[in-house]
């Protein structure tokens, strides 16, 4: 840290994260995020979680390990699951926000997919109900869930690019 202070280049970032890059990019709805955080109708616990993710201080295993509150930065849920299946636990994925929230963690997968589907339903229902009556789009979700290969066969995209050409890639 002392080296950073002596560099005298205060215009350049000392470190960066995905969240910092997001917040520094133009046109990424930072204004909306600020309004949401300052809204009195949003619960404080939700605001706190968002701030923790943005500042990379979300209390996941990596952060707890960094501050000395946990011996390992490995995912505790993955460790528990592997112990139940009698599998090796010495090489565990890092317990970071991306691991927890992107369905990489097998024990969180069902919850993450459920949250994703709920968000999708929250967006699609009003669009389907209140959108224009004449459109060529069919929203797929919920009970209409389909595999990509099935969609490929049902649409005219197969005329342009055959499924077999991309299936192996």
C-alpha positions in Angstrom: 0.0 0.0 0.0 2.9 2.3 0.7 4.1 1.9 -2.8 0.7 3.0 -4.1 0.9 6.2 -2.0 4.3 7.0 -3.3 3.4 6.5 -7.0 1.9 10.0 -7.2 -0.4 8.8 -9.9 -3.8 9.5 -8.3 -5.7 9.5 -11.5 -5.1 5.8 -12.2 -7.0 3.2 -10.2 -4.9 1.2 -7.7 -7.1 -1.9 -8.1 -10.2 -2.8 -9.9 -13.1 -5.2 -9.6 -16.0 -6.2 -11.7 -18.2 -4.0 -9.6 -15.9 -1.0 -9.9 -15.7 -1.4 -13.6 -19.5 -1.6 -13.8 -19.9 1.6 -11.8 -17.3 3.4 -13.8 -18.8 2.5 -17.3 -21.1 5.0 -18.9 -24.8 4.1 -19.4 -25.0 1.3 -16.9 -28.0 2.7 -14.9 -25.9 3.9 -12.0 -28.5 6.6 -11.5 -31.2 4.0 -11.1 -29.0 2.1 -8.7 -28.5 5.3 -6.6 -32.3 6.0 -6.6 -33.0 2.4 -5.5 -30.4 2.6 -2.7 -31.8 5.9 -1.5 -35.4 4.9 -1.7 -37.3 4.7 1.5 -39.5 1.9 0.2 -36.5 -0.5 -0.1 -35.7 -2.6 3.0 -32.3 -1.7 4.6 -31.2 -5.4 4.5 -31.5 -5.4 0.7 -29.6 -2.1 0.4 -26.9 -3.5 2.7 -26.5 -6.6 0.5 -26.2 -4.6 -2.7 -23.6 -2.3 -1.1 -21.7 -5.4 0.1 -21.6 -6.9 -3.4 -20.6 -3.6 -5.0 -17.8 -3.0 -2.5 -16.6 -6.6 -2.6 -17.3 -7.0 1.1 -20.1 -9.6 0.8 -19.6 -12.0 3.7 -18.8 -15.0 1.6 -15.9 -17.5 2.3 -13.3 -15.5 0.4 -14.0 -12.3 2.3 -14.2 -14.1 5.7 -10.9 -15.8 4.9 -9.3 -12.5 4.0 -10.3 -10.9 7.3 -9.2 -14.0 9.3 -12.7 -15.2 10.3 -12.4 -18.5 8.4 -9.5 -20.8 7.9 -10.3 -21.6 4.3 -11.8 -19.7 1.4 -13.4 -22.8 -0.1 -17.1 -23.1 -0.4 -18.5 -24.6 2.8 -21.7 -25.8 1.1 -19.6 -27.7 -1.5 -17.5 -29.2 1.3 -20.6 -30.4 3.1 -22.0 -31.9 0.0 -18.8 -33.7 -0.9 -18.5 -35.0 2.7 -22.0 -36.5 2.4 -21.0 -38.1 -0.9 -17.6 -39.3 0.6 -15.7 -37.3 -2.1 -12.4 -35.4 -1.7 -12.7 -32.0 0.0 -9.2 -30.6 -0.2 -9.7 -28.9 -3.5 -12.8 -26.8 -3.2 -14.1 -23.9 -5.4 -13.6 -20.5 -3.9 -16.7 -19.3 -2.1 -17.2 -16.0 -3.9 -20.4 -14.2 -4.9 -20.1 -15.5 -8.5 -19.9 -19.1 -7.3 -22.9 -18.7 -5.0 -25.2 -16.7 -7.4 -24.4 -18.3 -10.8 -25.5 -21.9 -10.0 -21.8 -23.1 -10.0 -22.4 -24.2 -6.4 -24.4 -27.4 -6.8 -26.2 -26.9 -3.5 -27.3 -23.4 -4.5 -28.2 -24.4 -8.0 -31.9 -25.0 -7.4 -32.3 -21.7 -5.5 -30.4 -19.7 -8.2 -32.5 -21.2 -11.0 -35.7 -20.5 -9.0 -34.7 -16.9 -8.5 -33.8 -16.6 -12.2 -37.1 -18.0 -13.3 -39.0 -15.7 -10.9 -37.2 -12.7 -12.3 -38.0 -13.9 -15.8 -41.6 -14.4 -14.9 -41.7 -11.0 -13.3 -40.5 -9.4 -16.6 -42.4 -11.6 -19.1 -45.9 -11.6 -17.6 -46.5 -7.9 -17.9 -44.9 -7.8 -21.4 -47.1 -10.6 -22.6 -50.2 -9.1 -21.0 -49.7 -5.5 -21.9 -47.4 -5.6 -24.9 -48.5 -5.0 -28.5 -51.1 -7.6 -29.7 -49.3 -8.0 -33.1 -45.8 -9.4 -32.7 -43.8 -12.3 -34.1 -42.2 -13.1 -30.8 -43.2 -16.0 -28.6 -42.0 -15.7 -25.0 -40.8 -19.0 -23.7 -40.6 -19.7 -20.0 -42.3 -21.6 -17.2 -44.5 -24.3 -18.7 -43.2 -23.6 -22.2 -39.5 -24.4 -21.4 -37.7 -26.0 -24.4 -34.3 -27.2 -25.2 -32.2 -25.1 -27.6 -32.1 -28.0 -30.2 -35.9 -28.2 -30.2 -36.2 -24.4 -30.7 -33.6 -24.5 -33.5 -35.7 -27.2 -35.3 -38.9 -25.2 -34.9 -37.6 -21.9 -36.2 -36.2 -21.1 -39.6 -32.7 -20.5 -38.3 -31.9 -24.1 -39.3 -32.1 -23.0 -42.9 -29.2 -20.5 -42.4 -27.1 -22.6 -40.0 -27.5 -26.3 -39.4 -27.7 -27.5 -35.8 -25.0 -30.1 -36.4 -22.5 -27.3 -37.3 -22.7 -25.7 -33.9 -23.7 -28.7 -31.7 -20.1 -29.9 -31.3 -18.7 -26.5 -30.5 
